Every structure is written in structure tokens, then in C-alpha cells.
């Protein structure tokens, strides 16, 4: 009987050594960094862009208010649904006199037709969407504004390119000319 108890005790001690895990459930930083590098270098459907804006001026509020031409900036993030359709969110800013700049977030959908020309890709495009002024548009802040635009993009590499577009926004008489660079992840 003593031999059986001694044998069971030795087996129990031996098994506890194998039941312990060496995992600490800690995040492996090198693998996270590798995932980021892999995401940036091998591509995805995300595109980010920064751009300049030239608003040609005109009148707003049914012609009751003149607006001088203005320069501004913008940022946008786009998601490529397929080669011909993109959707995205943007934020435009046109500084105004007296610190009352026009700030407009927007959402849009874009139709495009990429044309490969050697190592470059030329892409005519058209887009439409909605924006709203959240500052700088007076009593019309929060009003829905339609966006209608057309333009073209040129990809220099698989990831980097430039674009230009001419845009019409409802409730603004003039046009917005946008030009900038994009990075495709």
C-alpha cells in the first residue's frame, strides 16, 4: 500500500510540472509592429489624403452676402469598395477674417475609372456627397449642403499619387478647387 501511495505522489508531482503554462498573455510588441509594417507595405483598401482648397468666392444666402475668394486646407479618409467605387469622410477648413473660419465635415461617394498607362495610373473621377458647416457659416451652421464634383487622379507609385478636382457646393455660388496628394495603404 505504501508503494502505491508513493507512486501516486510521484506521478502527481510530475504532472504538476507539465500543467503550468509559461504564457503571460502579454502583447507581443514585435508582432504588432510587424502587422503595422505589413499593412502599410502590402496594401489595403484605405486611402488618406491632404489637400489645398481654393474657393472662388461669390455670394451665399441667396445672394445676400458676398464672399471673397479664399484658400484653405482639408483632410480625408477614403475606403475603396472596388476599383470603381470609393466612399469617404473629409474635413475642410477655410480661414476667415476675424478668426471665424469655415469648418465643414463631409461624407461622399466617388465613381472612378482607372486607366493604366505604363507604371502610372490615370483616374478620371466624379463624386457627390453631403457636408455641413459646423463653424463660420453663421445662422446656417448645421444646414445640409450638397457636394458635386469632378476631377482626376494620377498614381505615381502603387501607393502615392496626386489629384485635382472642381467642386460645386449648394448654398455657395462659387466653386471649390481642390488639389493634393494621397497615400494608398
C-alpha positions as a printed Julia matrix, in Angstrom:
185×3 Matrix{Float64}:
   0.0    0.0     0.0
   2.87   2.35    0.82
   4.33   1.7    -2.62
   1.05   2.63   -4.33
   0.75   5.88   -2.34
   4.41   6.73   -3.05
   3.91   6.01   -6.77
   0.77   8.18   -6.92
   2.56  11.02   -5.09
   5.5   10.91   -7.55
   3.1   10.88  -10.52
   1.12  13.81   -9.07
   4.28  15.85   -8.57
   5.48  15.01  -12.08
   2.15  16.02  -13.66
   2.04  19.42  -11.93
   5.26  20.38  -13.72
   3.55  19.89  -17.09
   0.29  21.61  -16.16
   1.88  25.02  -15.64
   1.86  27.42  -18.57
   4.66  29.85  -19.42
   2.28  32.25  -21.21
   1.85  35.68  -19.61
  -0.84  36.85  -22.07
   1.31  39.94  -22.71
   1.07  41.73  -26.06
   3.95  40.82  -28.32
   5.22  44.23  -29.47
   7.37  42.93  -32.33
   4.42  41.07  -33.87
   2.2   44.17  -33.52
   4.86  46.3   -35.23
   5.23  43.64  -37.94
   1.46  43.79  -38.55
   1.61  47.58  -38.97
   4.55  47.34  -41.39
   2.77  44.56  -43.3
  -0.43  46.67  -43.5
   1.41  49.73  -44.84
   3.69  47.89  -47.27
   1.33  45.28  -48.74
  -1.78  47.34  -49.18
  -5.33  47.55  -48.08
  -8.42  49.4   -49.23
  -7.72  52.58  -47.2
  -6.58  55.87  -48.71
  -5.68  59.09  -46.88
  -5.27  62.47  -48.49
  -4.37  66.02  -47.6
  -5.19  68.84  -49.97
  -5.35  72.53  -50.57
  -8.6   74.32  -51.38
  -9.23  77.46  -53.4
 -12.8   78.74  -53.05
 -13.54  81.12  -55.94
 -15.88  83.33  -53.93
 -19.29  84.62  -54.96
 -22.43  85.03  -52.92
 -24.16  82.9   -50.31
 -27.52  83.04  -48.58
 -29.44  83.58  -51.82
 -27.14  86.38  -52.99
 -27.47  88.48  -49.84
 -23.85  88.04  -48.73
 -20.64  88.37  -50.8
 -17.77  86.02  -50.06
 -14.21  86.81  -51.12
 -12.04  84.11  -52.72
 -10.27  82.08  -50.04
  -7.55  79.48  -49.6
  -7.94  76.55  -47.21
  -6.89  73.01  -46.38
  -8.53  69.64  -45.95
  -8.03  66.04  -44.89
  -9.95  62.97  -45.99
 -10.01  59.22  -45.45
 -11.42  57.02  -48.21
 -12.33  53.34  -48.38
 -12.04  51.59  -51.74
 -15.07  49.31  -52.15
 -13.77  48.14  -55.53
 -11.71  49.62  -58.39
 -14.6   51.87  -59.43
 -16.29  52.99  -56.17
 -14.87  54.75  -53.08
 -16.58  56.22  -50.03
 -15.09  58.57  -47.51
 -15.18  61.22  -44.82
 -13.48  64.6   -45.04
 -12.88  67.79  -43.12
 -12.42  71.12  -44.92
 -11.25  74.38  -43.36
 -11.25  77.85  -44.91
  -9.87  80.55  -42.59
 -11.95  83.7   -42.48
 -11.46  87.26  -41.38
 -11.64  87.85  -37.65
 -10.87  84.21  -36.83
 -14.28  82.93  -37.98
 -13.07  80.18  -40.31
 -15.46  77.89  -42.17
 -15.2   74.29  -40.95
 -17.1   71.61  -42.87
 -17.09  67.85  -42.26
 -18.39  65.84  -45.21
 -19.24  62.34  -46.43
 -19.13  61.35  -50.09
 -19.17  58.55  -52.64
 -16.87  58.57  -55.66
 -17.12  56.85  -59.04
 -13.88  56.43  -60.97
 -12.36  54.61  -63.93
  -8.64  53.77  -63.52
  -6.64  53.71  -66.77
  -3.18  52.09  -66.6
  -0.52  53.93  -68.6
   2.75  52.06  -68.1
   3.72  52.39  -64.45
   1.26  55.27  -63.9
  -2.49  55.06  -63.38
  -4.66  57.95  -64.61
  -8.11  58.02  -62.98
 -10.96  60.33  -64.07
 -13.49  60.63  -61.26
 -16.83  62.1   -60.22
 -18.23  62.35  -56.71
 -21.22  63.5   -54.74
 -21.96  63.84  -51.06
 -23.19  65.89  -48.15
 -21.45  68.41  -45.91
 -22.46  70.7   -43.1
 -20.81  73.77  -41.7
 -20.04  73.43  -38.01
 -18.46  76.85  -37.74
 -18.08  80.03  -39.76
 -21.37  79.89  -41.72
 -23.44  81.98  -39.31
 -27.03  81.01  -38.77
 -26.67  78.36  -41.49
 -24.31  76.2   -39.4
 -25.73  72.7   -39.34
 -27.54  73.07  -42.68
 -27.11  70.14  -45.11
 -25.07  71.16  -48.16
 -24.86  69.07  -51.33
 -21.46  68.37  -52.92
 -21.0   67.65  -56.64
 -17.52  67.33  -58.11
 -15.37  66.01  -60.93
 -11.64  65.64  -61.34
  -8.74  63.31  -61.99
  -6.01  61.49  -60.09
  -2.6   60.23  -61.16
  -0.84  57.46  -59.22
   2.95  57.82  -59.31
   3.67  54.55  -57.5
   1.5   51.78  -56.1
   0.91  53.91  -53.0
   1.43  57.63  -53.78
  -0.36  59.96  -56.17
  -1.84  63.38  -56.71
  -5.27  64.69  -57.67
  -7.23  67.76  -58.62
 -10.96  68.44  -58.68
 -13.57  71.12  -59.31
 -16.45  71.06  -56.86
 -19.82  72.79  -56.55
 -21.47  73.09  -53.14
 -25.11  74.05  -52.79
 -25.67  77.34  -50.94
 -22.3   78.61  -52.31
 -22.33  80.41  -55.65
 -18.65  79.87  -56.47
 -16.64  76.69  -56.94
 -14.11  74.9   -54.78
 -10.91  73.78  -56.48
  -9.09  71.02  -54.59
  -5.57  69.74  -55.24
  -3.36  67.47  -53.19
  -1.56  64.2   -52.57
  -2.87  60.84  -51.45
  -1.39  57.72  -49.9
  -2.95  54.33  -50.58
  -2.32  51.75  -47.84
